[in-house]
């Protein structure tokens, strides 16, 4: 294949009951990866992902479940094609899935690492009533101005995820977000919707999680990259262990520059492939770069369709 391809991986919010079941039911490789992940973490992923339960929405379980499905989707794609990526990138948690795809992190170490990451994030926010809010229909500059004003007034409100034009998620203390929501609307936001989350991702409220996560990454990430990774923090590429550890430590407290990352690579790839449950990033990409096609691999049917389309 002559086309240049980018591999992309979703983060939290892409989970749903039944995720990964098509892979599990139809692939011995997938079954083995499920088994290895359970042995590594003690988590019964079949029960977590295939049966209705409350755990799938808790970040310590959500994160390894999403990475597991993304890693399996990528592994099965590799079994069917020799296509290699020009770049890999992920949205938040998805950057760890990207590291797995590029060879710098094993699947089992990946699920252990993000399981711990979820626990550390939850612990950092356990006693502060943290949350996140989606702000729709307002430009980046206006959102940043409102956040800056709120911080000047002693409030914890921070831009956390730049998803696409007019779609930014902010993080902070829930009471501060609730008080700031009407100000976003006064500035012509169409919506300022408090999300059902108990952590404040990608903002300074997670600073206590940085050092323990960094220590784990030092042990698990390898200096083996088959392709450069686009950092959430900088929207620029890296391809070394030291950069990965440093940037993913920063990522806990810095905003996800997803929109900026897609814009940065748009002229250097012909297509993108989203690996993981659903097609959240595919939807975002249509709003970021309209003429850059995104395929997705979320089950056996979409795997076959994507492989066929790229022949």
C-alpha positions as CSV (number, residue, x, y, z in Angstrom):
1,X,0.0,0.0,0.0
2,X,1.4,3.4,-1.0
3,X,-0.9,5.5,1.2
4,X,0.6,7.0,4.4
5,X,-1.5,6.0,7.4
6,X,-1.9,7.3,10.9
7,X,-3.1,5.0,13.7
8,X,-5.3,6.7,16.4
9,X,-6.7,5.4,19.7
10,X,-9.6,6.6,21.8
11,X,-9.7,7.5,25.4
12,X,-12.4,7.5,28.2
13,X,-15.9,8.0,27.0
14,X,-15.6,5.3,24.3
15,X,-16.5,2.4,26.6
16,X,-19.7,0.5,26.4
17,X,-21.1,-2.9,27.6
18,X,-20.2,-5.6,25.0
19,X,-17.0,-3.9,23.9
20,X,-14.5,-6.3,22.5
21,X,-16.9,-9.3,22.5
22,X,-16.8,-9.7,18.7
23,X,-13.0,-10.0,18.9
24,X,-13.2,-12.4,21.8
25,X,-15.8,-14.7,20.2
26,X,-14.0,-14.9,16.9
27,X,-10.3,-14.8,17.6
28,X,-8.0,-17.1,19.5
29,X,-5.4,-14.2,19.7
30,X,-8.1,-12.0,21.3
31,X,-8.9,-14.7,23.9
32,X,-5.3,-15.1,24.8
33,X,-4.8,-11.3,25.3
34,X,-7.9,-11.3,27.5
35,X,-6.4,-14.1,29.6
36,X,-3.0,-12.4,29.8
37,X,-4.6,-9.2,30.9
38,X,-6.6,-10.9,33.6
39,X,-3.5,-12.6,34.9
40,X,-1.6,-9.3,34.9
41,X,-4.2,-7.2,36.7
42,X,-6.6,-9.6,38.5
43,X,-9.5,-8.0,36.6
44,X,-12.1,-10.3,35.0
45,X,-12.3,-8.5,31.7
46,X,-15.0,-10.7,30.3
47,X,-17.3,-9.9,33.3
48,X,-16.3,-6.2,33.2
49,X,-16.9,-5.7,29.5
50,X,-19.6,-8.2,28.5
51,X,-22.0,-8.0,31.5
52,X,-23.9,-4.9,32.7
53,X,-22.1,-3.6,35.9
54,X,-21.1,-0.4,37.7
55,X,-17.3,-1.0,37.4
56,X,-17.0,-0.2,33.7
57,X,-17.7,3.5,34.4
58,X,-15.0,3.7,37.2
59,X,-11.8,5.1,35.8
60,X,-9.5,2.4,37.3
61,X,-11.5,-0.2,35.3
62,X,-12.5,1.9,32.3
63,X,-8.9,2.7,31.3
64,X,-7.5,-0.9,31.1
65,X,-10.7,-2.0,29.3
66,X,-10.4,0.6,26.6
67,X,-6.7,0.0,26.2
68,X,-7.3,-3.8,26.0
69,X,-9.8,-3.5,23.2
70,X,-7.7,-1.0,21.3
71,X,-4.6,-3.3,21.6
72,X,-6.6,-6.3,20.3
73,X,-8.1,-4.3,17.4
74,X,-4.6,-3.3,16.4
75,X,-3.1,-6.8,16.9
76,X,-5.8,-8.4,14.7
77,X,-5.3,-5.7,12.0
78,X,-1.5,-6.6,12.1
79,X,-2.4,-10.2,11.5
80,X,-4.2,-9.3,8.3
81,X,-2.0,-6.7,6.8
82,X,1.6,-5.4,6.7
83,X,0.5,-1.7,6.8
84,X,2.8,0.3,9.2
85,X,1.9,3.7,10.5
86,X,3.6,7.0,9.7
87,X,2.4,8.3,13.0
88,X,0.5,7.0,16.0
89,X,-1.5,9.1,18.5
90,X,-4.2,8.8,21.1
91,X,-6.7,10.9,22.9
92,X,-5.6,11.1,26.6
93,X,-5.6,7.4,27.8
94,X,-5.3,6.5,24.1
95,X,-1.7,7.7,24.0
96,X,-0.8,4.7,26.1
97,X,-2.6,2.5,23.5
98,X,-0.5,4.2,20.9
99,X,2.6,3.3,22.8
100,X,1.5,-0.4,22.7
101,X,1.0,-0.1,19.0
102,X,4.4,1.4,18.4
103,X,6.2,-1.4,20.4
104,X,7.3,0.7,23.4
105,X,4.9,-0.9,25.8
106,X,3.6,-4.5,26.0
107,X,-0.2,-5.1,26.2
108,X,0.1,-6.6,29.7
109,X,2.2,-3.8,31.0
110,X,-0.1,-1.3,29.3
111,X,-3.2,-2.6,31.1
112,X,-1.3,-2.7,34.5
113,X,-0.1,0.8,33.9
114,X,-3.4,2.4,33.0
115,X,-5.2,0.5,35.8
116,X,-2.7,2.1,38.2
117,X,-3.1,5.5,36.4
118,X,-6.9,5.3,37.0
119,X,-6.4,4.5,40.7
120,X,-3.9,7.4,41.1
121,X,-6.3,9.8,39.3
122,X,-9.2,8.7,41.5
123,X,-7.1,9.0,44.7
124,X,-6.0,12.6,43.7
125,X,-9.6,13.7,43.4
126,X,-11.1,11.6,46.2
127,X,-11.7,14.3,48.7
128,X,-12.1,17.4,46.5
129,X,-15.4,16.8,44.6
130,X,-13.8,17.3,41.2
131,X,-15.5,17.1,37.8
132,X,-15.5,18.0,34.1
133,X,-17.7,20.1,31.9
134,X,-18.3,20.1,28.1
135,X,-18.4,23.5,26.6
136,X,-20.0,23.6,23.1
137,X,-20.1,26.3,20.5
138,X,-17.4,28.6,21.9
139,X,-14.0,29.4,20.5
140,X,-10.8,28.3,22.2
141,X,-9.7,31.9,23.0
142,X,-13.0,32.7,24.7
143,X,-12.9,29.5,26.8
144,X,-9.3,30.2,27.8
145,X,-10.2,33.7,28.8
146,X,-13.1,32.6,31.0
147,X,-10.9,30.0,32.6
148,X,-8.1,32.5,33.2
149,X,-10.6,34.9,34.8
150,X,-12.0,32.1,37.0
151,X,-8.5,31.2,38.2
152,X,-7.8,34.9,39.0
153,X,-10.8,34.7,41.2
154,X,-9.4,31.7,43.1
155,X,-11.5,29.1,41.2
156,X,-10.2,25.8,39.8
157,X,-11.4,25.8,36.2
158,X,-9.0,24.6,33.4
159,X,-9.3,23.8,29.7
160,X,-8.6,20.1,29.6
161,X,-9.5,18.6,26.2
162,X,-9.4,20.4,22.8
163,X,-11.5,18.0,20.9
164,X,-12.6,20.0,17.8
165,X,-13.6,23.5,16.9
166,X,-16.4,24.5,19.3
167,X,-16.0,21.4,21.5
168,X,-13.7,21.8,24.5
169,X,-13.9,20.0,27.9
170,X,-12.9,21.9,31.0
171,X,-11.9,20.4,34.4
172,X,-11.8,21.5,38.0
173,X,-13.8,21.5,41.2
174,X,-17.5,20.9,40.6
175,X,-18.7,23.9,42.5
176,X,-16.4,26.1,40.5
177,X,-17.5,24.6,37.2
178,X,-21.1,25.1,38.2
179,X,-20.5,28.7,39.0
180,X,-18.5,29.2,35.7
181,X,-21.0,27.4,33.5
182,X,-23.3,30.5,33.2
183,X,-20.3,32.7,32.3
184,X,-19.5,30.4,29.3
185,X,-23.1,30.8,28.2
186,X,-22.9,34.6,28.6
187,X,-20.0,34.4,26.2
188,X,-22.2,32.7,23.7
189,X,-21.5,29.1,24.4
190,X,-24.4,26.9,23.1
191,X,-24.1,24.5,26.1
192,X,-22.0,24.1,29.2
193,X,-22.8,20.6,30.4
194,X,-21.4,19.1,33.6
195,X,-20.3,15.5,32.8
196,X,-20.9,12.4,34.9
197,X,-17.2,12.2,36.1
198,X,-15.6,12.2,39.5
199,X,-12.1,13.1,38.4
200,X,-10.7,16.3,36.9
201,X,-8.4,15.0,34.1
202,X,-5.6,17.0,32.5
203,X,-5.4,19.8,35.1
204,X,-3.2,20.7,38.2
205,X,-5.6,18.9,40.5
206,X,-3.9,15.6,39.4
207,X,-0.4,16.7,40.4
208,X,-0.1,14.2,43.2
209,X,-0.5,11.4,40.7
210,X,2.5,12.4,38.6
211,X,5.5,11.0,40.5
212,X,4.1,7.5,41.2
213,X,3.0,7.2,37.6
214,X,6.4,8.4,36.4
215,X,8.1,5.7,38.4
216,X,5.9,3.0,36.9
217,X,6.5,4.3,33.4
218,X,10.2,4.2,33.9
219,X,10.0,0.5,34.7
220,X,7.6,-0.5,31.9
221,X,8.2,1.7,28.8
222,X,10.9,0.5,26.4
223,X,13.1,2.5,24.0
224,X,11.6,0.7,21.0
225,X,9.4,2.8,18.7
226,X,8.4,1.5,15.2
227,X,6.8,4.9,14.5
228,X,6.8,8.4,16.2
229,X,4.0,9.2,18.7
230,X,2.2,12.5,18.6
231,X,2.1,13.9,22.1
232,X,-1.1,15.2,23.6
233,X,0.9,17.8,25.5
234,X,2.8,19.4,22.5
235,X,1.0,18.1,19.3
236,X,4.6,17.2,18.2
237,X,6.2,13.9,17.8
238,X,8.5,11.9,20.0
239,X,10.1,8.5,19.7
240,X,12.1,7.8,22.8
241,X,11.5,6.4,26.3
242,X,12.7,9.5,28.0
243,X,10.4,11.7,26.0
244,X,7.5,9.3,26.6
245,X,7.9,9.3,30.3
246,X,8.4,13.0,30.6
247,X,5.4,13.9,28.3
248,X,3.0,11.4,29.8
249,X,3.9,12.7,33.3
250,X,3.0,16.2,32.1
251,X,-0.1,14.9,30.3
252,X,-1.8,14.3,33.7
253,X,-1.9,18.0,34.4
254,X,-1.8,19.6,30.9
255,X,-4.6,19.8,28.3
256,X,-5.1,17.2,25.6
257,X,-4.3,19.0,22.2
258,X,-6.2,16.5,20.1
259,X,-7.5,18.9,17.6
260,X,-4.1,20.5,17.2
261,X,-2.5,17.0,16.8
262,X,-4.8,16.0,14.0
263,X,-4.2,19.4,12.3
264,X,-0.4,18.9,12.7
265,X,-0.3,15.6,10.8
266,X,-3.1,16.1,8.3
267,X,-0.8,17.0,5.5
268,X,1.5,14.1,6.2
269,X,-1.0,11.2,6.1
270,X,-3.6,10.1,3.6
271,X,-5.9,8.2,6.0
272,X,-6.4,7.5,9.7
273,X,-7.4,4.3,11.3
274,X,-9.1,4.4,14.7
275,X,-8.5,1.2,16.8
276,X,-10.9,0.6,19.7
277,X,-14.5,0.5,20.7
278,X,-16.8,2.7,18.7
279,X,-15.8,5.6,16.5
280,X,-15.6,8.7,18.7
281,X,-12.4,10.0,17.1
282,X,-13.8,9.4,13.6
283,X,-16.6,11.7,14.4
284,X,-14.2,14.4,15.8
285,X,-11.9,14.1,12.8
286,X,-14.7,15.0,10.4
287,X,-15.0,18.3,12.2
288,X,-11.3,18.9,12.4
289,X,-10.1,18.1,8.9
290,X,-13.0,17.3,6.6
291,X,-11.1,15.8,3.7
292,X,-9.0,13.4,5.8
293,X,-10.8,10.0,5.8
294,X,-10.9,7.9,9.0
295,X,-11.6,4.2,9.1
296,X,-12.3,2.4,12.3
297,X,-11.6,-1.1,13.7
298,X,-14.0,-1.8,16.6
299,X,-15.2,-5.3,15.8
300,X,-14.6,-8.1,13.3
301,X,-16.9,-6.6,10.7
302,X,-15.2,-3.2,10.7
303,X,-11.8,-4.9,10.8
304,X,-12.7,-6.8,7.5
305,X,-14.1,-3.6,5.9
306,X,-11.1,-1.5,6.8
307,X,-8.6,-4.1,5.5
308,X,-10.6,-4.4,2.3
309,X,-10.8,-0.7,1.8
310,X,-7.0,-0.2,2.2
311,X,-6.0,-2.9,-0.2
